[in-house]
Amino acid sequence: MATSPTALTASELQLREQVRAFLAEALPWGTFEPGLGMGAEVDRAFSVALAERGWIGMAVPTRYGGRDATAVDRFVVVEELLRWGAPVGHHWVADRQIAPVLLRYGTEEQKQWLLPRICRGELCFCIGMSEPDAGSDLASVRTRGVRDTDGWRVSGTKVWTSNAMHADFMIALCRTGEGERHAGLSRFLIDMRSPGVTVKPIPFLNGSTDHFAEVVLDDVAVSDEMVIGEIGQGWAQNASELAFERSGPDRWISTFLLVQEFIRECPDLAASPASSRLIGELAAQYWVLRRLSLTVARTIDAGGTPAAEAALIKEMGTRFEQDVVNALRDLLDRELISGPQPSLFERLLRRAVLESPSFTIRGGTNEILRSVAAKGLS
């Protein structure tokens, strides 16, 4: 994997300062509960405020409500939002995945209907990929779309669906034909308020039910206008989408706040020789991953398709996020027992312990990513 040195330009640095100033004013530190990366809270008002500044749907053409901005510009904005722990949950999927999918595969009517609303921060989307008994093998999906006179009828179950309880729409991968495993797959836009859609929150070990959900689709009516691209094109769409969601800051910065708050709340322990060495190692790894991630964004802006490089960054980045959690737990050397008033660091660490196992699953398991990288870089 060869990369070229890159740094932010003067205009990109100016954008970064604008985002930092906005966050300091809109979300003063200590006035909100920061989140861990893309798993942060859902706050529609905050998403609308971002959209008013042109920071949602940045790469969408201006004729659809976007800014025609670069991948690097979006990198700058996303890095600052996640570093701050901002509540990006409402618009995250719509901004990162749905808008690019619609631009590439959507009909003109779908673009005109949905893209301006995404760019205004109005819509929340979820992704219907994983299914019971299929694990990370998306080619084994059983949710089926059956043709009827007025469109399609969709039935099946999707699991580990992030923010399904808040979403306006799901983009669902369904089987619409027979043949080889990768053939006969299509994607539909499903209105989450349609008859036949049931959302069942999946609780974490601590009883919280604010993130994952099981979505049951029982003979849900989907019109032809809600088909994404062509019938049978679902696998190709899915592969393309995953390739470009794997290399952003969200793949290595999720547990950054843990390190920051550890230093702030445990200064004596952080100053010990063992902690100082660990913090130095983590800082070096953050810098390397950030440089690689930024290089991929530059490559995309230059018209490249760095799918293998993106897969490798995601594999390294999400393992690193988990390593941060484990290293800090080893340093503390105590059980995370709930107390009456846990500090911010303790709250973040408890949440990270619960969520970090999913880091190396969402967006592709490590085994899949290594295969993609090996084939693409050989």
ZALOLUM-680310 format. One record per residue (C-alpha): x, y, z. Coordinates in steps of 0.02 Angstrom, whole numbers, plus 50000, padded with zeros to 5 digits. Example, Ala and Ser with C-alpha at 12.3 -4.5 7.8 and 13.67 -1.06 7.14 Angstrom:
<rodrens>
506154977550390506844994750357
</rodrens>
This chain:
<rodrens>
500005000050000500855015849939500275032850002500815050549961501095063450098499625075350111499115089550224497615100850241497615116250131497325133850195495475133250146495265116250229496085122550389494905137450385493425125550371494075115850521494145131750625492365136050574491755118950632492695120250796491965137550830490205131250792490395116350909491065127051050489555138451034488185125750996488815111751109489875119051249490865105451335489965099151489488225103751427487865087551332488265069051341489605065651209489495049851106490735037351037490955040450851489495036750736488565028450880488215045650955486515051951007485085056350890484695074950892483665081350746483845099650796485735098250797485715089950625484635104050557485855116750629487295107950541486305107550379485995126250389487875128450378488015116850229488865102750326487665088750281487625081950104489195091950068489655082049912487885082949841487735094349689487025111549723485515108049612484965095249742485335106149893487155101449924488795110949910489775101549776491125099949909492585087649908492825071450003494205080250101493025094250153491815081250219493285072450306493705088750396491925091450457491655073350510493305072350603492865087450708491095081550744491665064450802493145071350900491895082050996490685067551023489295077350936487555069650919487645064950735486485049850743484985057850657485835061950492487335050050493486725036150378485815048050263487365058850242488695045450230487805031850131486095036150064486535052349975487995044449877486915029349834485515040349767486735050849667487465035449584485955024049565484385033949603483125040049477482955058549445481305058249539482125050149691483525063049688482315077549677481235070349815482515064649943484185073449920483615091149967482795084150124484395074850169485415090550143484225100050257484495087250395482675082050395482795063350361483455048950464483865032550375484345015150430485175001050333484334983950319485764971950285486104959150422484874945050452484624930950577485734915750541486664925050404487974934050509489094944650398488694934150245487574946450154487404934650006486364923450119484964936050147483224928450148482144944050153481194942649990480354954749874478944946949773478204955549621476374959949626475254970449515475654987149595477494984749639478284973149766477864964349929479334962750049479414950250193480854945350307481844950750460483334962450479484384962850638485684974350716484864988750625485575004750698484315018550738482855009250660481735016150798482105033950739482215031150551481035038150420481635025850288482625009750273483655004850123483464985950124484424972450032483174959249974483144943749866482064946449712482684932149602483504915249599485224909449540486934911549617487094918649792487624935949732486314936249594484504940749615484774953949751483944971049744483774985949858482184994949908481785010949999480525006250134479505019050227479695014050410477905019350444477185007350315475924994250371476844978050407478444986050477478794981550659480314988150752480914978450905482354986651003483794974851047484424978351224486244979351273486854970051428486504985651531484694985951475484825001051360483825000051199484305016051109485345009550964485074992250887483414984950833482644970150744481504975250601480144963150545479444966050371477784957250349477114958650171477614977050160477024985650001478434994249904478065003549742479185002849589479665020949625480545014749783481735002749694483545008649700484355006649530483914991049433483164974849498484584962449523485894976149548485864975249737487494965949766488504977649655487724992749740488084985749912489914982049871490174999449801489365007649952490394997950078492015001949986491795020550015491145020150194492645010950264494035023650269493315038950356493745045650529492295035650602493355019850580494755025150697494165039550806492705031650900493675029451062494715045451050493685053751186494175039751306496005044651294495605063051310494505060651463495725048451543497085061851538495875074951603495095064951744496595054251797498085066051781499195057151907498925040051830499105047351655500795054651704501505037851761502865029951652501715016051590500305027951547501465040651465502175027051354500435020951309499775038351269501285041551157500975025251064499135029151042499505046650979500705039650849499435027050790498075040250779499205050850670499645036450553497825031150531497285049050504498585051550369498065035550279496225040250292496555057750225497545050450081496065039750030494945055150031496185064049917496195048949801494295049149790494335067649747495595063549609494375051049534495155035249606494255020249679495335015049828494235000649886495674989749944496515004050036494865008450120494634990350176496374989950251496125006250345494475000050415495284983750473496734992750558495685007050624494314996950708495564984950788496465000250854494845007250926494614991051023496434991051079496175008251157494755001551265495734986251321497314996151359496395008751468495484994951562497164986651597497875002951663496395005851779496444987851841494714988651920492964982751884491744994651802490434993851937489005006251924489095019852054487915033852104488825047452004490055040251877491205052851793491145056351606492675045351579491855030951673490235032951575491175033151410492225018151458490705007951509489855012151345491435007851248491564990851332489784987151274489944994151097491744990551047491454972250997490374978750855491764989950786492594975650692490934968950628489974983950560490514988350384491324971250358492214959050473494104958850485494204942550388493204949750243494204965850243495864956650239495254946750090494734962549999496384971050037497424955849987496554954249820496594972749783498394976249835499204960449765
</rodrens>
